[in-house]
Structures are given as structure tokens and as C-alpha cells.
Amino acid sequence: MTDPRPSSAVMDVDHLDELLRQCVQCGLCLPHCATWLATGNEVQSPRGRLLLLGELIRPSDTNTAAASDAFLQAFDQCIGCRACETACPSGVPFTLLEYGQLRATEVPPLRSGLPVPAVPGAVLRRMDQTAFLGFLSRVGDLVRGVLTVVAGKTWRRRLAGGPAGTGRLVRLLGSLPTSARSDTELVKMLDGLCGRETQLVGGSPNFVGLEIPDHLPSGPGVAFFRGCANAGLLPGTSRRLRDLLSASGCRLEEPGSQDCCGALATHTGRPGRAADLRRRNREAFAGALTDGTVIVAEAAGCSHELKEYGDDFRTGVVDAVVMLAGLDLPPMGSVPLKVAYHDPCHARHGQGIIDEPRKLLAAIGGLEIVEPAEPEVCCGSGGAWGLRYPELSDELGRRKAADLAATGADLVVTSNPGCLGQIADGLQVIAPDLPILPLTDLLWYAALLRIDSSRP
């Protein structure tokens, strides 16, 4: 199957013009657009971008939108969060902004003006490789440990105002997604928040406390999609999610020949690499698609990208949060915490996943869900976007961190690695004592508490 997403060269201009006319210029999308909120610049809003696009497809002697710096900046600085699409009362599709982004990167005079990413190209091209991300994770842990010893627990806040070059490096380090590698580390962290001490059995640092059925589970078949970021940067979280699925009765398989979903390659202008990754994944999961097995993707960004492969993947891929919300999960113990959930844009706007994570949190006894202001606004990660616009991304991350801290939460949870790292970095500056975890780690802990309380 060929990739369903066309290039701008084959898109029908008459159809685009018809879609443009659906926009009534009401401006209701503006307060949902992260770049407009950060800049206050109308050009950096959905309405402004659509006006520029209209000039592009209806050229005149008085406009040169196709060759202007404003056109390039407006569309390249669009994060692609799709918040404007869900807010639009006229149903204007995000397709229009995608078209503008394609034109901005395909026209040579514009492409040459793109900003240089905050990391070298050789590093950026390897950031969809699991082994390389695992290496980055280990290096990041080491450097963070050294900075904690030298500058204290609040090293990120103390170094936030350094020189531009140093500040960018510190920000990249702070926004590298991380979570507890061992189960005991996660339990101790959450026990500390809850004021309890869970008595774990077994001496392994990777003690697995969930009871996996000894017999062949009778639940749904699940082909597990790892994703490069989760497998490389959050291996402990990924394993705990698999255990949670198995403990809920799923028949779990994990195709070994799978690869990155291709989102990073797509967003960094490498269509050949993206197409190759999609081909590998189609081959790896071909059996699952034919026998009715569900493909479960751990990260919201991955589930969104996989659904873009075509109709077979669109119907066969399920986000892990949606999957868990539909399962008979193990009984949950009490977690007496105030918890704020951050909606990843790829989940909330890209897939309409809003109620499911809150349903999962509501199943945990003693837990209070607190909602932040502007839940629909992007945190400013945007994958490779945050590497091209680190200062703007940093501002959006701190804005989101401030909204989450204002809830009075004891803990923040989310379901996408990019959001996890971005918000963790913002919290280190705004509220260093407010931790953030993957949602599935909290669910795993609550299930473990119930099992632990029943042991003699």
C-alpha cells in the first residue's frame, strides 16, 4: 500500500480554495493556538496562516506570499497540534495548514531559510533509532546526576538564565524524557508522595509485582508497538505497560522486526526514510492485521502516526490509553493524591482521546483528578519542532507547567514521551517539587498496591 498522504504538488487547488472559504475569520481558534498565545502575533495564528495561504493559491500582482519570509515563518512555526481544528465552529480542516507547511518546505527559496535545529543534523537523524536513544538516556542520567551533586536538586532552575548556548544545552538535557527504570525506584517515589511504605517481595531491582495469569489468557490479542522513544528512553515504563496488559488478560505478542513509526522522519523532511519505516512496520504487523489482533501503540504520537498509514492501520491501531480503558483491569489500591492529567495533542486533537485517561484515573481509589487551565493548548514539544524553535518551545513548556502547578496537584501524568520530557523541564523551573510520570506507571502502581495488601 502506498502512503495516503500526498505532496503539495498533487493536491487540488480548487478544493483547497473551497476549504479556505469555510473559514469565516471569527478568531475562535486563536486562544487555542500555542504560537499565538506565546507571541500575540496574528501571523502566528491559524487565521493569519490561512490568510497567507489564500494569497498563495490566489496570487496577484500585489502579493508575493509564496516567496516571503512571513509565509515561511508562519507555516514552519506551526506546531501541528491541531487545536485549531477541534475549536473551529465551521469545521475548517487541518489539511489547509498541512498544505502550507508542505509548500514552505518544498519551495527552495523558503526551504533555505529554515532555522537550524538545536542539535547537529547527524544526531537528529539518529533520534528515531532505539539503541541511540538508549545511549542518550544513559548519558543524560549521568550528566543530570553530576549536575545534581554540583548545583543541587534545582540545577535546572539555577542554570536557566545562562548564556544562550549553555541554556539550550541545559534545556535539551532537562527535556529528555525519563522515568523510573526499576520497579522499586517507581514504588519508592510514589510511596513517598502517598506517605506509605509498600513491602515488596523478591530481591530483583526490576521486581515485577503484578500477577500474570499462568494459563493462556482468553482476552483480546494484542500486537505491541514499542516506538523508538519509549523503548529507548522509557524501557521500565514500557515493560510495566506490557505487564499491565497481560495482567488484564491480553494475549500479548511483540513483533521483533518493527521499527520507529516514522513521525520524526516525516517532520524533519526525510520522506524516503519515513516511507522505509512505514514499509517495515507494515510487514512486521501484516499478520496482526489479517487475524484480527489489535495493534496497541504505547505513545499517543505513535498511535496517531500509525493511523496515518492507511485504512488497515487506521482501523487496526488502538492507543494504549484507549485499550486500557476498555479492559477489565486488575483491582486498584488506594492512591490518596491530587493528580492532573496533561492531554497530548496527538491524543486529544488528533484522535479525540479525552474521556479515556480520566476514566482510568477515576478507577483508582482515593485519587482526586484536578483539571488545569487550557487543557487543549499544546505544551510546546512538537517533536522536532521544539528543536528548531527552542526558545519558543521553552516558553510554551513553562506556560503549561505553570497551569499544571496552579491546580495544586501532587502529581502530573501524561501519555506521550515528548510531552513527558517537555513538561518535566518546565516543572523543574516553575515547580521543582511537582513530579510527572507516565499515566501507565501510576496505573501499574495502583494495581501493585492491591496485590501487595493481599499478601500474607
WOKAHU-V769949 format. One record per run of one state. SS is the DSSP state (H for helix, E for strand, L for the rest). FROM is the first residue (numbers start at 0). TO is the last residue. If there is no record, write none. Layout:
SS_FROM_TO + SS_FROM_TO
This chain:
L_0_6 + H_7_9 + L_10_11 + H_12_19 + L_20_28 + H_29_31 + L_32_32 + H_33_38 + L_39_40 + H_41_43 + L_44_44 + H_45_56 + L_57_63 + H_64_66 + L_67_67 + H_68_75 + L_76_81 + H_82_86 + L_87_93 + H_94_105 + L_106_106 + H_107_110 + L_111_119 + H_120_123 + L_124_128 + H_129_150 + L_151_153 + H_154_157 + L_158_162 + H_163_173 + L_174_181 + H_182_193 + L_194_219 + E_220_224 + L_225_226 + H_227_232 + L_233_233 + H_234_246 + L_247_249 + E_250_252 + L_253_261 + H_262_266 + L_267_269 + H_270_283 + L_284_284 + H_285_290 + L_291_292 + E_293_296 + L_297_298 + H_299_306 + L_307_309 + H_310_315 + E_316_318 + H_319_324 + L_325_336 + E_337_340 + L_341_343 + H_344_347 + L_348_353 + H_354_361 + L_362_366 + E_367_369 + L_370_383 + H_384_387 + L_388_388 + H_389_404 + L_405_409 + E_410_413 + L_414_415 + H_416_429 + L_430_433 + E_434_437 + H_438_452 + L_453_455
